[in-house]
Amino acid sequence: MDKDNKFKELLEKLVKVGVGGKYSKREDYIKLITQELEFEERMIRGGIDSYNKAINNAKAKGQESTTLYGLIWTQKYIKAVSEMIDLDVRTCMSGTAGVKQTSLKLLCQCLSNKAFNNGILLDNEPKVWNVVSLMCIKNVIDGISRAVTINELAMTISNALMMEARITLFNDVMPDKFEQVSKKLNSEGAKLDKNKYRYKRNVWVYYMNKNKLDFDDWTSADKIHLGVKIIEYFEKLGLVTHENRRTAKNRTICFIVAKDKLLEEINNFNIRNEALHPTFLPMLMPPMDWTSPFDGGYYGRKYNQKNKAEDIANALQLRKKHK
């Protein structure tokens, strides 16, 4: 091999490892990598800001169940809530129950008529109550970061369950009309944002009233009893507790508040996850070669590890040498 070819081959190798040509000085190369790392750090910070902004917006609107931790906690407790509901409903149907438990009979209206045979629940699995549990958990989590009176929360839970009972009846007595509304809601992609629950509820109410659905509204007393019973489940799970607060000289109001342990879990969850959703932008430098599905592309390491430009430069050169 003549000298010209040897020189050409050597120059190509130096360019591959970031020396010569564009990066004639290692200091220039390190400087550019430092700029890239700072740029990626701003991506992470942007993601943290967006994550926290979304949480604060959800709290302000009373929609914490739509947050990442809200979805995780819903999945975590839905089975336990369903099991408690199933046990108490069967106790209630056996005739050995108190006032608050007898109000659980209303929950049977949230199940289709096909779920019963002569008043006997056909499904022996607690999962039959998963939809009911989902709605209960959603309404509890929606206001988990603020104190709410027990009556307010009880009514909120029961009103949501009564709406589910109305929709279930609508499906039982007018299946064709129900299917039309269901398709309409599923096709409204533009409406499926953070206001989707309110929007869907309004659509259901409109069409049920338009078709003159005959439904007996639950009494306020029944709704309070049912809601309080549901809240008791979440107290048993250790998620919330009740506090009696004096608001006037002769006036005490019972509030439902989240347990400190739960708030700490939520806070730790957010700290662990807020940096996992960066605002991805195009890189300033050529991307790092992929050596595995988890290693490549951006230069920065995991958010909880220190990034050093010198280490990144060495890693880039090592990978290029082994090409």
ZAROFI-772799 format. One record per residue (C-alpha): chain; residue in one letter; x, y, z. Coordinates in nm, 4 decimals. Layout:
N
A, A, X, Y, Z
...
END
This chain:
323
A, M, 0.0000, 0.0000, 0.0000
A, D, 0.1560, 0.3391, -0.1062
A, K, 0.1898, 0.6384, 0.1267
A, D, -0.1096, 0.8253, -0.0183
A, N, -0.3451, 0.5345, 0.0459
A, K, -0.2048, 0.4839, 0.3981
A, F, -0.2517, 0.8519, 0.4766
A, K, -0.6068, 0.8449, 0.3406
A, E, -0.6945, 0.5386, 0.5494
A, L, -0.5452, 0.6967, 0.8645
A, L, -0.7347, 1.0207, 0.8076
A, E, -1.0646, 0.8313, 0.7666
A, K, -1.0040, 0.6511, 1.0969
A, L, -0.9305, 0.9797, 1.2752
A, V, -1.2451, 1.1403, 1.1396
A, K, -1.4488, 0.8382, 1.2544
A, V, -1.3334, 0.8809, 1.6134
A, G, -1.3982, 1.2566, 1.6093
A, V, -1.0428, 1.3829, 1.5438
A, G, -0.9427, 1.5923, 1.2463
A, G, -1.1593, 1.7649, 0.9898
A, K, -1.4592, 1.9198, 1.1649
A, Y, -1.3209, 1.8434, 1.5125
A, S, -0.9541, 1.9240, 1.4637
A, K, -0.9161, 1.9917, 1.8350
A, R, -1.0499, 1.7655, 2.1083
A, E, -1.1459, 2.0772, 2.3064
A, D, -1.3844, 2.1769, 2.0250
A, Y, -1.5309, 1.8268, 2.0230
A, I, -1.5835, 1.8314, 2.4022
A, K, -1.7415, 2.1759, 2.3776
A, L, -1.9972, 2.0579, 2.1198
A, I, -2.0797, 1.7497, 2.3273
A, T, -2.1253, 1.9730, 2.6327
A, Q, -2.3702, 2.1860, 2.4353
A, E, -2.5609, 1.8723, 2.3350
A, L, -2.5806, 1.7515, 2.6965
A, E, -2.7047, 2.0925, 2.8115
A, F, -2.9621, 2.0868, 2.5314
A, E, -3.0829, 1.7410, 2.6386
A, E, -3.0998, 1.8597, 3.0001
A, R, -3.3357, 2.1363, 2.8873
A, M, -3.5484, 1.8693, 2.7164
A, I, -3.5780, 1.6856, 3.0480
A, R, -3.6609, 2.0071, 3.2343
A, G, -3.9237, 2.0881, 2.9743
A, G, -4.0779, 1.7451, 3.0255
A, I, -4.0794, 1.7935, 3.4039
A, D, -4.2540, 2.1288, 3.3672
A, S, -4.5149, 1.9809, 3.1315
A, Y, -4.5722, 1.6831, 3.3649
A, N, -4.6279, 1.9054, 3.6684
A, K, -4.8429, 2.1485, 3.4710
A, A, -5.0709, 1.8633, 3.3620
A, I, -5.1030, 1.7476, 3.7240
A, N, -5.1832, 2.0976, 3.8513
A, N, -5.4451, 2.1429, 3.5785
A, A, -5.6028, 1.8080, 3.6693
A, K, -5.6143, 1.9062, 4.0380
A, A, -5.7726, 2.2417, 3.9566
A, K, -6.0431, 2.0720, 3.7497
A, G, -6.0995, 1.7884, 3.9980
A, Q, -5.9802, 1.5290, 3.7477
A, E, -5.6826, 1.3668, 3.9183
A, S, -5.8012, 1.0246, 3.8038
A, T, -5.6803, 1.1223, 3.4529
A, T, -5.3202, 1.1676, 3.5727
A, L, -5.0606, 0.8935, 3.5462
A, Y, -5.0723, 0.8190, 3.9195
A, G, -5.4530, 0.8290, 3.9072
A, L, -5.4589, 0.5598, 3.6393
A, I, -5.2035, 0.3482, 3.8270
A, W, -5.3943, 0.3704, 4.1566
A, T, -5.7197, 0.2814, 3.9792
A, Q, -5.5660, -0.0378, 3.8418
A, K, -5.4091, -0.1145, 4.1782
A, Y, -5.7292, -0.1045, 4.3851
A, I, -6.0093, -0.2003, 4.1477
A, K, -5.9948, -0.5698, 4.2405
A, A, -6.0022, -0.5025, 4.6161
A, V, -6.2989, -0.2647, 4.5874
A, S, -6.4898, -0.5115, 4.3686
A, E, -6.4377, -0.7876, 4.6243
A, M, -6.5697, -0.5721, 4.9105
A, I, -6.8725, -0.4632, 4.7081
A, D, -6.9481, -0.8206, 4.6042
A, L, -6.9331, -0.9477, 4.9628
A, D, -7.1607, -0.6731, 5.0977
A, V, -7.4128, -0.6928, 4.8127
A, R, -7.4546, -1.0676, 4.8645
A, T, -7.4938, -1.0079, 5.2392
A, C, -7.7527, -0.7435, 5.1631
A, M, -7.9458, -0.9730, 4.9292
A, S, -7.9502, -1.2411, 5.1992
A, G, -8.1496, -1.0063, 5.4242
A, T, -7.8897, -0.9587, 5.6988
A, A, -7.7731, -0.6012, 5.6560
A, G, -7.7993, -0.2565, 5.8118
A, V, -7.9322, 0.0652, 5.6591
A, K, -7.6110, 0.1635, 5.4843
A, Q, -7.5670, -0.1868, 5.3454
A, T, -7.9248, -0.2131, 5.2194
A, S, -7.8545, 0.0949, 5.0082
A, L, -7.6082, -0.1261, 4.8189
A, K, -7.9064, -0.2866, 4.6487
A, L, -7.9062, 0.0229, 4.4296
A, L, -7.5790, -0.0946, 4.2806
A, C, -7.7615, -0.3879, 4.1221
A, Q, -7.9210, -0.1310, 3.8892
A, C, -7.5729, -0.0715, 3.7463
A, L, -7.5753, -0.4273, 3.6112
A, S, -7.7729, -0.5397, 3.3093
A, N, -8.0904, -0.7428, 3.3577
A, K, -7.9011, -1.0263, 3.1890
A, A, -7.6809, -1.0505, 3.4982
A, F, -7.9756, -1.1793, 3.7051
A, N, -8.2113, -1.4741, 3.6986
A, N, -8.5223, -1.4232, 3.9132
A, G, -8.3341, -1.1713, 4.1228
A, I, -8.0329, -1.3984, 4.1701
A, L, -7.6944, -1.2726, 4.0547
A, L, -7.5621, -1.5219, 3.8005
A, D, -7.1933, -1.4288, 3.8078
A, N, -7.0165, -1.5496, 4.1212
A, E, -6.6975, -1.3581, 4.0430
A, P, -6.6368, -1.0173, 4.2096
A, K, -6.5146, -0.8808, 3.8748
A, V, -6.8792, -0.8318, 3.7770
A, W, -6.8547, -0.5111, 3.9849
A, N, -6.5412, -0.3780, 3.8132
A, V, -6.7250, -0.1000, 3.6299
A, V, -6.8882, 0.0119, 3.9544
A, S, -6.5524, -0.0029, 4.1330
A, L, -6.3884, 0.1954, 3.8555
A, M, -6.6413, 0.4763, 3.8932
A, C, -6.6062, 0.4797, 4.2721
A, I, -6.2270, 0.4932, 4.2578
A, K, -6.2336, 0.7631, 3.9896
A, N, -6.4516, 0.9936, 4.1967
A, V, -6.2452, 0.9430, 4.5112
A, I, -5.9142, 1.0026, 4.3322
A, D, -6.0462, 1.3079, 4.1473
A, G, -6.0314, 1.5079, 4.4712
A, I, -5.7666, 1.3118, 4.6591
A, S, -5.5388, 1.6153, 4.7060
A, R, -5.7982, 1.8315, 4.8754
A, A, -6.0273, 1.7960, 5.1724
A, V, -6.3943, 1.7447, 5.0863
A, T, -6.6959, 1.7031, 5.3133
A, I, -6.8218, 1.3499, 5.3519
A, N, -7.1681, 1.4493, 5.2246
A, E, -7.0250, 1.6138, 4.9139
A, L, -6.8102, 1.3142, 4.8245
A, A, -7.0896, 1.0682, 4.9038
A, M, -7.3285, 1.2536, 4.6728
A, T, -7.0665, 1.2802, 4.3975
A, I, -7.0056, 0.9039, 4.4051
A, S, -7.3755, 0.8181, 4.4172
A, N, -7.4694, 1.0591, 4.1371
A, A, -7.2069, 0.8989, 3.9141
A, L, -7.3406, 0.5528, 3.9989
A, M, -7.6995, 0.6634, 3.9378
A, M, -7.5968, 0.7894, 3.5932
A, E, -7.4420, 0.4490, 3.5230
A, A, -7.7681, 0.2849, 3.6354
A, R, -7.9673, 0.5066, 3.3957
A, I, -7.7372, 0.4237, 3.1049
A, T, -7.7605, 0.0514, 3.1879
A, L, -8.1413, 0.0713, 3.1872
A, F, -8.1276, 0.2609, 2.8570
A, N, -7.9273, -0.0275, 2.7091
A, D, -8.1705, -0.2865, 2.8472
A, V, -8.4962, -0.1277, 2.7259
A, M, -8.3765, 0.0562, 2.4128
A, P, -8.0713, -0.1327, 2.2809
A, D, -8.0950, 0.0155, 1.9290
A, K, -8.1038, 0.3731, 2.0580
A, F, -7.8250, 0.2932, 2.3019
A, E, -7.6086, 0.1611, 2.0183
A, Q, -7.6647, 0.4771, 1.8138
A, V, -7.5535, 0.7035, 2.0987
A, S, -7.2595, 0.4789, 2.1821
A, K, -7.1337, 0.4942, 1.8216
A, K, -7.1759, 0.8707, 1.8175
A, L, -6.9647, 0.9129, 2.1295
A, N, -6.6951, 0.6768, 2.0074
A, S, -6.6667, 0.8676, 1.6808
A, E, -6.6249, 1.2079, 1.8461
A, G, -6.2454, 1.1987, 1.8536
A, A, -6.2177, 1.5727, 1.8956
A, K, -6.4087, 1.5580, 2.2227
A, L, -6.1975, 1.2913, 2.3904
A, D, -5.9861, 1.5291, 2.5937
A, K, -5.9963, 1.6163, 2.9623
A, N, -6.3618, 1.7214, 2.9324
A, K, -6.4717, 1.3892, 2.7834
A, Y, -6.6555, 1.2692, 3.0956
A, R, -6.8698, 1.5790, 3.1212
A, Y, -6.9330, 1.5784, 2.7482
A, K, -7.0333, 1.2110, 2.7426
A, R, -7.2621, 1.2553, 3.0417
A, N, -7.4402, 1.5469, 2.8740
A, V, -7.4897, 1.3473, 2.5535
A, W, -7.6311, 1.0486, 2.7414
A, V, -7.8687, 1.2692, 2.9415
A, Y, -7.9901, 1.4430, 2.6264
A, Y, -8.0744, 1.1209, 2.4418
A, M, -8.2239, 0.9452, 2.7440
A, N, -8.4546, 1.2427, 2.8022
A, K, -8.5329, 1.2668, 2.4315
A, N, -8.6403, 0.9003, 2.4284
A, K, -8.8372, 0.9480, 2.7527
A, L, -8.6512, 0.6853, 2.9520
A, D, -8.8516, 0.5996, 3.2638
A, F, -8.6076, 0.5911, 3.5559
A, D, -8.6832, 0.6411, 3.9259
A, D, -8.4204, 0.8740, 4.0700
A, W, -8.2593, 0.7628, 4.3920
A, T, -8.3567, 0.9572, 4.7029
A, S, -8.1041, 1.1896, 4.8675
A, A, -8.1057, 0.9725, 5.1808
A, D, -8.0279, 0.6591, 4.9790
A, K, -7.7501, 0.8369, 4.7929
A, I, -7.5915, 0.9579, 5.1162
A, H, -7.6072, 0.6086, 5.2699
A, L, -7.4631, 0.4482, 4.9546
A, G, -7.1883, 0.7063, 4.9168
A, V, -7.0814, 0.6800, 5.2807
A, K, -7.0660, 0.3019, 5.2511
A, I, -6.8424, 0.3315, 4.9448
A, I, -6.6157, 0.5762, 5.1285
A, E, -6.5782, 0.3211, 5.4085
A, Y, -6.4163, 0.0836, 5.1583
A, F, -6.1441, 0.3374, 5.0868
A, E, -6.0903, 0.3908, 5.4576
A, K, -6.0398, 0.0145, 5.4955
A, L, -5.7830, 0.0268, 5.2149
A, G, -5.5951, 0.2973, 5.4047
A, L, -5.6344, 0.5598, 5.1322
A, V, -5.8515, 0.8155, 5.3114
A, T, -5.9750, 0.8998, 5.6578
A, H, -6.2425, 1.1253, 5.8034
A, E, -6.1764, 1.4257, 6.0236
A, N, -6.4248, 1.6277, 6.2254
A, R, -6.3421, 1.9968, 6.1942
A, R, -6.5052, 2.2749, 6.3891
A, T, -6.6089, 2.5490, 6.1458
A, A, -6.8023, 2.7545, 6.3988
A, K, -6.8655, 2.7607, 6.7728
A, N, -7.1448, 2.5052, 6.7591
A, R, -7.0804, 2.3606, 6.4143
A, T, -6.8615, 2.0617, 6.3268
A, I, -6.8276, 1.9192, 5.9765
A, C, -6.6855, 1.5817, 5.8765
A, F, -6.4210, 1.5995, 5.6007
A, I, -6.2656, 1.3203, 5.3965
A, V, -5.8898, 1.3623, 5.3504
A, A, -5.6162, 1.1498, 5.1986
A, K, -5.3874, 0.9643, 5.4353
A, D, -5.0382, 1.1144, 5.4681
A, K, -4.8947, 0.7825, 5.3543
A, L, -5.0923, 0.7992, 5.0281
A, L, -4.9918, 1.1601, 4.9584
A, E, -4.6293, 1.0639, 5.0189
A, E, -4.6626, 0.7711, 4.7766
A, I, -4.8111, 1.0016, 4.5125
A, N, -4.5354, 1.2568, 4.5651
A, N, -4.2627, 0.9914, 4.5366
A, F, -4.4320, 0.8470, 4.2288
A, N, -4.4301, 1.1887, 4.0600
A, I, -4.0652, 1.2480, 4.1489
A, R, -3.9701, 0.9144, 3.9908
A, N, -4.1760, 0.9690, 3.6769
A, E, -4.1603, 1.3410, 3.6023
A, A, -3.8203, 1.3117, 3.4326
A, L, -3.9250, 1.0108, 3.2243
A, H, -4.1300, 1.2234, 2.9837
A, P, -3.8839, 1.4689, 2.8271
A, T, -3.9805, 1.7085, 2.5503
A, F, -3.7973, 1.5307, 2.2681
A, L, -3.6303, 1.7594, 2.0125
A, P, -3.3830, 1.7022, 1.7233
A, M, -3.0222, 1.6624, 1.8367
A, L, -2.7498, 1.9220, 1.7803
A, M, -2.4882, 1.6490, 1.7271
A, P, -2.4995, 1.3222, 1.5291
A, P, -2.6798, 1.0578, 1.7367
A, M, -2.4921, 0.7889, 1.9247
A, D, -2.4941, 0.4476, 1.7563
A, W, -2.7480, 0.2042, 1.9000
A, T, -2.5874, -0.0927, 2.0762
A, S, -2.9142, -0.2162, 2.2293
A, P, -3.2823, -0.1156, 2.2344
A, F, -3.2040, 0.0957, 2.5417
A, D, -2.8658, 0.2454, 2.4550
A, G, -2.8175, 0.4899, 2.1693
A, G, -2.9458, 0.8095, 2.0138
A, Y, -2.9250, 1.0881, 2.2714
A, Y, -2.5961, 1.1338, 2.4563
A, G, -2.7329, 1.1820, 2.8059
A, R, -2.7595, 0.8862, 3.0395
A, K, -3.0536, 0.8131, 3.2648
A, Y, -3.1956, 1.1208, 3.4363
A, N, -3.0591, 1.0162, 3.7762
A, Q, -2.7002, 0.9673, 3.6554
A, K, -2.4359, 1.2361, 3.6106
A, N, -2.3417, 1.3133, 3.2515
A, K, -1.9820, 1.4122, 3.1729
A, A, -1.8812, 1.5383, 2.8293
A, E, -1.5433, 1.3635, 2.8519
A, D, -1.7093, 1.0263, 2.9188
A, I, -1.9503, 1.0754, 2.6292
A, A, -1.6633, 1.1647, 2.3941
A, N, -1.4743, 0.8497, 2.4936
A, A, -1.7846, 0.6366, 2.4471
A, L, -1.8479, 0.7836, 2.1010
A, Q, -1.4907, 0.7208, 1.9938
A, L, -1.4957, 0.3642, 2.1288
A, R, -1.8132, 0.2811, 1.9383
A, K, -1.6811, 0.4273, 1.6164
A, K, -1.3593, 0.2269, 1.6492
A, H, -1.5606, -0.0953, 1.6625
A, K, -1.7709, -0.0180, 1.3589
END
